[in-house]
Amino acid sequence: MNSRKSSPVRPFLPYGKQSIDDSDIAAVAETLRGDFLTTGPKVGEFEQAFAHQVGAAEAVACANGTAALHLAAMALGLGPGDTVLAPSMSFMASANGPHYTGARIEFMDCDPNAGLVTVDDLREALQRAGGKAKAAVIVHLNGETCDMTALRAETQARGMFLIEDACHALATRYGHSGEPVGNAMAQVGACAHSDMACFSLHPVKTLTTGEGGVVTTNDPKVAARLRRLRAHGIERDAGQFENREMAFAPDGSANPWYHELGQLGFNYRLTDIACALGLSQLRRLEEFAARRRELKAIYDRLFDGFQPKVRAVATRQDCDPCRHLYPVLIDFEGLGTDRATVMRALHGEGIGTQVHYIPVHRQPYYRRLSPDLELPGADAYYRRALSLPFYVGMSDDDPKRVVEALRRVLPGA
């Protein structure tokens, strides 16, 4: 009989994971016992709470982050004949959202070591677009911010709208270009340097509603347009009715059943069930953000001096990020290996990883539209990027476990 005790099986560490506790479950259960499951009072409550959290005048909830980007583009009146600048180093929704309107996409390159669009990248894309674009979408990749003061100044000077794809950056704050983090900081989502900001509430994000999205803005007219567009384009404001003979009774009062389709929209609504979960999660947001900052600090210390061919993505000195992802940049070729081999080996060690992202200009659909486009910064970032496990349920020891496993599977590390 073998008397040796077997080693405990350590849990698999995925690259991302939601945090759901009893308070979240209770909030959803309470709504399930109520009168509204689809669009009810929880939607408005969640929108008000979210707007207050990020410091925006208005927040409009919708079905997902992609819907948020599409709604933002529609609310700005983008369409055929317009050009929109979009990041290649992002999830494809950053480009797809405005492209759904019929607008043409011109891709922007990025800093090869941060994945973030710079002012020079925007100018170069604008030159390729013939010097004219109606809007630009930038992404706060991983939860790190672009240089928003510089990008806003550039787009305003050219009469362009600026949309933040903030799906990675809830609870991230930033200051003035190039200045160290200080007291005068803007919250991502407050739209201090943009027309709108779009968020995803997918389970791997900082806050989740299961699936969901939010658009924030400081313009009440834009918010009203967003709410109309997310509900098929239906108008219920009697002051906006066009068919007055059908809309109004002989005494001049609006018929109580009446509504109009004044503009084609979509069914992009979010449910009361989802918003009940979102409200509960918002109450935990400070806890989530603090834990993500702690985990980032642990990883940063472990990678300090790790290996010259392996580097963590750095943080701008004017940014206080709440990270959605923790990517490292690995010179796989220089280490005599390849990414797929490393990912499989880490999986065998119980470590899940992912790649964020394949440059969108390399996707077959967009390649057919711009077959000769070369963006060396995005390609260089992609070749080296590997996202490591990063979520609030990780223990302080889990990053050490990840980094030790990385040492074992990387040749020469």
C-alpha positions in Angstrom: 0.0 0.0 0.0 1.4 3.4 -1.0 1.3 5.6 2.1 2.4 8.8 0.4 -0.2 11.5 0.3 -1.2 12.7 -3.2 -0.6 16.4 -4.0 -3.8 18.5 -3.9 -5.1 19.3 -7.4 -4.9 23.0 -7.9 -7.8 24.7 -9.7 -7.5 25.8 -13.3 -6.9 29.5 -13.7 -8.8 30.9 -16.7 -7.7 34.1 -18.2 -10.8 35.9 -17.0 -13.9 35.1 -14.9 -16.9 36.9 -13.3 -17.4 37.4 -9.6 -20.9 36.6 -8.4 -21.9 36.5 -4.7 -25.0 36.0 -2.7 -26.0 39.6 -2.9 -26.0 39.4 -6.7 -28.1 36.3 -6.7 -30.6 37.8 -4.2 -30.9 41.0 -6.4 -31.8 38.9 -9.4 -34.1 36.6 -7.5 -36.0 39.7 -6.1 -36.6 41.0 -9.6 -37.7 37.5 -10.8 -40.4 37.7 -8.1 -41.5 41.2 -9.3 -43.7 42.5 -12.0 -41.1 43.3 -14.7 -38.6 41.0 -16.4 -37.8 42.9 -19.6 -37.7 46.8 -19.6 -38.9 48.0 -16.3 -37.8 50.3 -13.4 -34.5 48.5 -12.8 -33.2 49.7 -16.2 -33.6 53.4 -15.3 -32.2 52.8 -11.8 -29.2 51.1 -13.3 -28.6 53.9 -15.8 -28.8 56.6 -13.1 -26.4 54.7 -10.9 -23.9 54.0 -13.7 -23.9 57.6 -14.8 -23.3 58.7 -11.2 -20.5 56.2 -10.9 -18.5 57.4 -13.9 -19.5 61.1 -13.6 -21.5 61.4 -16.8 -24.8 63.2 -17.2 -26.5 60.3 -19.0 -26.0 56.5 -19.3 -28.0 54.4 -21.7 -28.1 50.6 -21.1 -28.3 48.2 -24.1 -27.8 44.6 -25.1 -24.0 44.4 -25.3 -20.9 46.4 -26.0 -21.2 45.9 -29.7 -24.7 47.3 -29.6 -23.4 50.2 -27.6 -20.8 51.0 -30.3 -23.5 50.7 -33.1 -25.9 52.9 -31.2 -23.2 55.6 -30.6 -22.5 55.6 -34.3 -26.2 55.9 -35.3 -26.8 58.6 -32.7 -24.1 60.7 -34.4 -25.8 60.2 -37.7 -22.9 58.2 -39.3 -23.7 56.4 -42.5 -22.8 55.8 -46.2 -20.4 58.3 -47.5 -18.8 58.9 -44.1 -15.3 57.7 -43.0 -14.6 56.6 -39.5 -11.2 55.9 -38.0 -11.1 52.8 -35.9 -8.3 50.9 -34.1 -7.0 47.7 -35.6 -5.6 46.5 -32.3 -9.0 45.9 -30.6 -11.9 43.5 -30.7 -13.6 43.7 -34.1 -16.7 45.4 -32.6 -14.7 48.7 -32.4 -14.8 48.8 -36.2 -18.0 46.8 -36.8 -20.2 49.1 -34.7 -19.7 52.2 -36.9 -19.4 50.1 -40.1 -22.9 48.7 -39.5 -24.2 52.2 -40.4 -22.6 51.9 -43.8 -19.7 54.1 -42.9 -16.3 53.3 -44.4 -13.6 52.2 -41.9 -10.0 53.4 -42.0 -7.9 51.6 -39.5 -5.4 53.3 -37.2 -2.1 51.7 -36.1 -0.9 51.7 -32.5 2.1 51.9 -30.2 3.7 48.5 -30.6 4.5 48.2 -26.9 1.1 49.4 -25.5 -1.4 48.6 -28.2 -2.9 52.1 -27.8 -3.7 54.5 -30.6 -1.5 57.7 -30.6 -2.1 61.1 -32.1 0.4 60.2 -34.8 -1.5 57.0 -35.6 -4.7 59.0 -36.0 -3.0 61.6 -38.2 -1.5 58.9 -40.4 -4.9 57.1 -40.8 -6.5 60.4 -41.6 -4.0 61.1 -44.3 -4.8 57.7 -45.8 -8.5 58.7 -45.7 -7.8 61.7 -47.8 -7.6 64.1 -44.9 -11.3 63.8 -44.0 -13.2 61.7 -41.5 -16.4 62.3 -39.6 -15.5 60.4 -36.4 -12.8 58.4 -34.7 -13.2 55.4 -32.3 -10.3 54.8 -29.9 -10.0 51.9 -27.5 -8.6 51.9 -24.0 -6.9 48.5 -24.5 -6.5 46.3 -21.4 -7.9 49.2 -19.3 -5.0 51.6 -20.1 -6.0 54.9 -21.5 -5.0 56.6 -24.7 -3.7 60.2 -24.5 -7.3 61.6 -24.4 -6.4 65.3 -24.1 -4.2 65.1 -27.2 -6.7 63.0 -29.2 -9.6 65.3 -28.3 -7.6 68.4 -29.3 -6.7 66.8 -32.6 -10.3 65.6 -33.5 -11.9 68.9 -32.4 -9.5 70.8 -34.6 -10.6 68.7 -37.5 -14.3 68.8 -36.7 -14.5 65.1 -35.9 -16.6 63.3 -33.3 -14.6 61.1 -30.8 -16.0 57.9 -29.4 -14.3 56.0 -26.6 -14.5 52.2 -26.7 -14.2 51.9 -22.9 -15.2 48.3 -22.8 -11.9 47.4 -21.0 -11.7 50.5 -18.8 -14.5 50.8 -16.3 -13.1 52.5 -13.1 -9.9 53.6 -14.9 -8.9 57.2 -14.3 -6.5 59.5 -16.2 -4.9 62.9 -15.9 -3.4 65.5 -18.3 -1.1 64.3 -21.1 2.3 63.3 -19.8 1.8 64.5 -16.3 2.1 62.1 -13.3 -1.1 60.8 -11.8 -2.5 63.4 -9.4 -5.7 64.8 -7.9 -7.2 66.3 -11.1 -8.2 63.1 -12.8 -11.0 62.3 -15.2 -13.0 59.1 -14.9 -13.3 57.0 -18.1 -17.0 57.3 -19.0 -17.4 60.9 -17.9 -16.8 62.0 -21.5 -14.5 64.8 -20.4 -12.6 64.4 -23.7 -15.1 62.6 -26.0 -18.7 62.7 -27.3 -19.6 59.3 -26.0 -18.1 56.3 -24.2 -19.1 52.7 -24.7 -18.9 49.9 -22.2 -19.3 46.1 -22.3 -20.8 44.2 -19.3 -19.7 40.8 -20.5 -18.8 38.3 -17.7 -15.0 38.7 -18.0 -15.2 42.5 -17.7 -14.9 44.4 -14.4 -18.6 44.5 -13.9 -21.2 42.2 -15.5 -24.9 42.0 -16.2 -24.4 38.6 -17.9 -24.4 40.3 -21.3 -24.9 44.0 -21.6 -23.6 47.4 -22.6 -23.8 51.1 -21.7 -23.3 54.3 -23.6 -22.5 57.4 -21.6 -22.8 61.0 -22.8 -23.2 64.5 -21.4 -25.8 65.5 -24.1 -29.4 64.8 -23.1 -30.5 65.0 -26.7 -28.0 62.3 -27.7 -29.2 60.2 -24.8 -32.8 60.5 -25.9 -31.8 59.5 -29.4 -29.9 56.5 -28.1 -32.9 55.3 -26.1 -35.1 55.7 -29.1 -32.7 53.8 -31.3 -32.3 50.9 -28.9 -36.1 50.4 -28.9 -36.7 49.9 -32.7 -36.7 53.7 -33.3 -40.1 54.1 -31.7 -41.1 57.6 -30.7 -43.5 58.0 -27.7 -43.1 61.7 -27.1 -46.3 63.4 -28.2 -44.5 66.5 -29.1 -42.6 64.7 -31.8 -45.5 62.9 -33.5 -45.8 63.5 -37.2 -49.2 61.9 -38.0 -51.4 64.2 -35.9 -54.7 62.9 -37.2 -53.9 59.4 -35.8 -51.9 60.6 -32.8 -54.5 63.0 -31.2 -58.1 62.8 -30.0 -60.6 65.5 -31.0 -60.0 67.3 -27.7 -56.3 67.6 -28.6 -55.0 65.0 -26.1 -52.6 62.3 -27.3 -54.2 58.9 -27.8 -52.9 56.7 -25.0 -51.9 53.8 -27.3 -50.2 55.8 -29.9 -46.6 55.6 -31.0 -44.6 56.2 -34.2 -41.7 54.7 -36.0 -39.9 57.9 -37.0 -36.5 56.3 -37.5 -35.3 52.8 -38.1 -33.7 51.4 -34.9 -33.0 48.0 -33.4 -34.1 45.9 -30.4 -31.0 46.5 -28.3 -32.8 46.8 -25.0 -31.4 45.4 -21.7 -33.7 43.5 -19.3 -34.7 44.3 -15.7 -33.1 41.0 -14.7 -29.8 42.0 -16.2 -30.0 45.5 -14.6 -30.8 44.1 -11.2 -27.5 42.2 -11.4 -25.8 45.3 -12.7 -27.0 47.4 -9.8 -25.7 44.8 -7.3 -22.4 44.7 -9.1 -22.1 48.5 -9.1 -22.3 48.4 -5.3 -19.2 46.1 -5.4 -17.3 48.1 -8.1 -14.9 49.8 -5.7 -14.0 46.4 -4.3 -13.5 45.0 -7.8 -11.3 47.9 -8.8 -9.2 47.8 -5.7 -8.6 44.1 -6.2 -7.7 44.5 -9.8 -5.2 47.2 -8.9 -3.7 44.9 -6.2 -3.3 42.0 -8.6 -1.7 44.2 -11.2 0.8 45.4 -8.6 1.7 41.8 -7.7 2.2 40.9 -11.4 4.2 44.0 -12.0 6.6 43.1 -9.2 7.0 39.6 -10.4 7.8 40.7 -14.0 10.3 43.4 -12.9 13.6 42.1 -14.2 12.0 38.8 -15.3 13.6 38.3 -18.6 14.7 40.7 -21.3 12.5 39.0 -23.9 9.4 39.0 -21.7 7.9 42.4 -20.7 4.6 43.4 -19.1 2.7 46.1 -20.8 3.5 49.3 -19.1 1.2 52.0 -17.7 1.3 55.6 -18.8 2.3 58.0 -16.0 -0.9 59.9 -16.5 -3.1 56.9 -16.1 -4.5 55.0 -13.0 -5.8 51.9 -14.7 -8.4 49.4 -13.5 -7.1 46.6 -15.7 -9.5 44.3 -17.6 -6.5 42.2 -18.8 -2.9 41.5 -17.9 -1.0 41.0 -21.1 2.7 40.3 -21.4 4.8 40.8 -24.6 7.0 37.8 -25.3 9.6 37.5 -28.0 8.6 34.0 -28.9 11.0 33.7 -31.9 13.9 35.1 -29.9 13.3 32.5 -27.2 13.2 29.7 -29.8 9.5 28.8 -29.4 6.1 29.8 -30.6 3.0 31.1 -28.9 0.8 28.0 -29.5 3.4 25.8 -27.9 3.6 28.0 -24.9 -0.2 28.3 -24.5 -0.6 24.5 -24.7 2.2 24.0 -22.1 0.6 26.5 -19.7 -2.7 24.9 -20.2 -1.1 21.6 -19.1 0.0 23.5 -15.9 -3.5 24.6 -15.2 -3.0 28.1 -16.6 -5.5 29.5 -19.1 -4.3 32.2 -21.5 -5.7 34.2 -24.5 -4.5 36.5 -27.2 -6.0 40.1 -27.4 -6.2 40.6 -30.3 -5.8 39.5 -33.9 -5.4 42.9 -35.7 -8.8 43.7 -37.3 -7.2 44.9 -40.5 -5.9 41.3 -40.9 -9.4 39.8 -40.7 -10.6 38.4 -44.1 -13.6 40.7 -44.4 -11.6 43.9 -43.9 -8.7 42.5 -45.8 -10.9 42.4 -48.9 -11.7 46.0 -48.4 -8.1 47.2 -47.8 -5.9 44.4 -49.2 -2.6 46.4 -49.1 -3.0 48.0 -45.7 0.1 47.5 -43.5 0.0 48.5 -39.8 3.4 47.5 -38.3 2.6 48.6 -34.8 -0.5 46.5 -34.5 1.3 43.5 -36.1 4.2 43.8 -33.7 2.0 44.0 -30.7 0.0 41.0 -31.8 3.0 38.8 -32.5 4.1 39.1 -28.9 0.9 39.4 -26.9 -0.3 36.9 -24.4 -3.0 37.6 -21.8 -2.5 35.9 -18.4 -5.1 35.0 -15.8 -6.5 38.2 -14.3 -9.8 38.4 -12.3 -10.8 39.4 -8.8 -11.3 35.9 -7.5 -7.5 35.2 -7.8 -5.5 34.8 -4.6 -2.3 36.7 -3.9 -0.4 33.5 -4.7 -2.0 32.8 -8.0 0.1 35.4 -10.0 3.2 33.8 -8.6 1.9 30.4 -9.7 1.3 31.8 -13.2 4.8 33.4 -13.5 6.5 30.3 -12.2 4.7 28.2 -14.8 5.7 30.7 -17.4 9.4 30.3 -16.4 9.1 26.6 -16.7 7.6 26.6 -20.2 9.7 29.4 -21.8 13.1 28.2 -23.0 15.9 30.0 -21.3 13.6 31.9 -18.9 
